[in-house]
Amino acid sequence: MNIHQILIKYWGHNTFRPLQEDIINSVLNGEDTLALMPTGGGKSICFQVPGLAKSGVCIVISPLIALMKDQVNNLNKRGIKAVAIFSGMHYNQIDIALDNCVHGDVKFLYLSPERLLSDVVRLRLKKMNVNLIAVDEAHCISQWGYDFRPPYLKIADIRGLFQGVPILALTATATPEVIDDIQNKLLFKNKNVFRKSFERKNLVYAVIKEEDKFNRLLRIIFKVNGSGIVYVRNRRKTREIAEFLVKNNISADYYHAGLDTKTRDVRQNAWMNNSKRVIVSTNAFGMGIDKSDVRFVVHFDLPDTLEAYFQEAGRAGRDEKKSYAILMFCNADILDARHNLENAFPSIEEIKNTYQCLGNFYNLAVGSGKDASFNFDINKFCESYNLKPYTVYNCLKFLEKDGYISNTDSMFQSSVLHINVDKENLYRFQIENKNIDNFIKTILRSYGGVFNDFVKVNETEIASRSGTTKEKTIEILSQLNKLGILTYVPQKDTPQIIYCGERIDSKDLNISKGNYHERKIIAQKKLDSVINFATSITKCRSQLLLMYFEENEAKRCGQCDVCIERNKIDLSEIELDTVINYVKPLLLNESYTLEETVGFIKGVSENKIIKAIQWLIDNEKIRVDEEQKLSWKKREV
């Protein structure tokens, strides 16, 4: 089948979106390719279609377990065989999945970057017929990216295993520095970038400086029809805001990674099918969510980076209809953001101490623990060693980014099982153990493929069909697991800590001071960009975002809060910019009367200059003192 036939057969679309076909053809021509496409732009199609068009397996490297699972499930539903391997899986699951990639009909193998460090995985990769290497969230490979992850640096090592196999790197957000760094780190043979403009013409950006955020949020939701997302920084606030909205007759619920899986699924589905209008969430919500009719996204708190803001705001209006991205802030938020940045960088001594306590908490000996996974209760851990949860949380992020552990906030994994013995030996076992013969028959009747692969099972369902209790079902499965008849991996629905390597002595922990300080400088610059975006009232919001990503030729959107205010003063963009370019340096260090200020400016009529200055006064950029002298108002926070 050609690429158009594949698109129609599996996705039901007659045509590709802009740039998709160009990227696919580049890959099929054997070219290393970097694709920059905004959130919701259809990045996955760019590697899934060529992966199907060529014989062999497409390896997809992704840092997000939830997104991997989501994509694997979606491919399997379309009749495309895909598997995922990530930290925390049982070694038998990994073994069978890799075997099916070598000898079976698997078309897509999803791997977390940490899995590439495993010798077992690398040995099996050598035996595979690999047709493409796709690197999702490719900004993670760059130290200038907003989510740098050191294991990504090892991706280029596997290129030597597959001579002539192209690599496709994909990301939704990247600055010019990151674009170059991605291509260098992945050893591109030639620079080759396909970039879709980040401009979203149907998305109206607005920033609101507001002390009473709750009531302003209420007014926004009453004014804008349709479903929406409200993003906040912490879990407690998700519940507070959702309850406030419900009390005010708005159908809403809250979502965060600390909720159990069933609750999360119920709430997500209720929002997806519009039985709940608003979901209030931390940034745990949205990744892999494909809802096209989101009419508004409100950021109740300042985001950490413009990259994160752009991705989250971009979940509105994927159907290309008019939608709103609204950011609310007050001066206290800026102070909090700077304070949070300081707390996000615990000392190297604190990071080493947390690692030491973690090993002691799980009674791990130095030199042991590689690939071991443990349930993690952060409150119990902190109480045991008299540590602060927020400090521990940020220490764990550093340990994860340097590849020592994998910290899954809430990695739900359904119960799975695989029958280890062949049918003949299983039949013999059933004859010798009549008391569980019916139980085994129930499993065989209920679940196909248990001899060839791990399958998801439901203990309650097995109990009902075999005439026993769920507790007894779990007990029997555990016994069969001990006997080696089957491998049973019970479901996990708690945060997990997974050791990516053997535990080492904390004094040997290599946290580079240079990298540490460089990361802090980068984080500071990114926060400064967020604050500038929020506090600016003289530049179009869309232009500011696009300029951050080096799209410098964009026109004013004409519909953001800044553009609407500028339109009221009846000045062209050039005229207003001319006035600002004269006035700002003039009034930064000296004060002048209105008449004196007007006299300095050339090329704009006096009437329009006065209108522009009045607008700057109204928007708190220019201060007027008791003597009626003007000065440029410097940022107070």
Buried (B, 14 or more C-beta within 10 A) or exposed (E): EEBBEBBEEBBEEEEBBEBBBBBBEBBBEEBBBBBBBBBBBBBBBBBBBBBBBBEBBBBBBBBBBBBBBBBBEBBEEEEBBBBBBBBBBBEBBBBBBBBBBBEBEBBBBBBBBBBBBBEEBBEBBEEBEBBBBBBBBBBBBBBBBBBBBBBBBBBBEBBEBBEEBBBBBBBBBBBEBBBBBBBEBBEBEEEBBBBBBBBBEEBBBBBBBBEEBEEBBBEBBEEBEBBBBBBBBEBEBBBBBBBBBBEBEBBBBBBBBBBEBEEBEBBBEBBBEEEBBBBBBBBBBBBBBEBEEBBBBBBBBBBBBBBBBBBBBBBBBBEEEEBBBBBBBBEEBBEBBBEBBEEBBBEBEBBBBBBBBBBEBBEBEEEEBEBBBBEBEBEEBBEEBEBEEBBBBBBBBBBBBBBBBBBBBBBBBBBBBBBBBEEEEBEEBBEEBEEBBEBBEBBBEBBEEBBEBBBEBBBEBBBBBBEBEBEBBBEBBEEBBEEEBBBBBBBBBBBBBBBBEBBBEBEEBEBEEEBBEBBBEBBBEBBEBBBBBBBBBBBBBBBBBBBBBEBEEBEBBBBBBBBEBBEEBEBEBEBBBBBBEBBBEBBEEEBBEBEEBBEEBEEBEEEBBBBBBEBBBEBEBBBBEEEEBBBBBEEEE
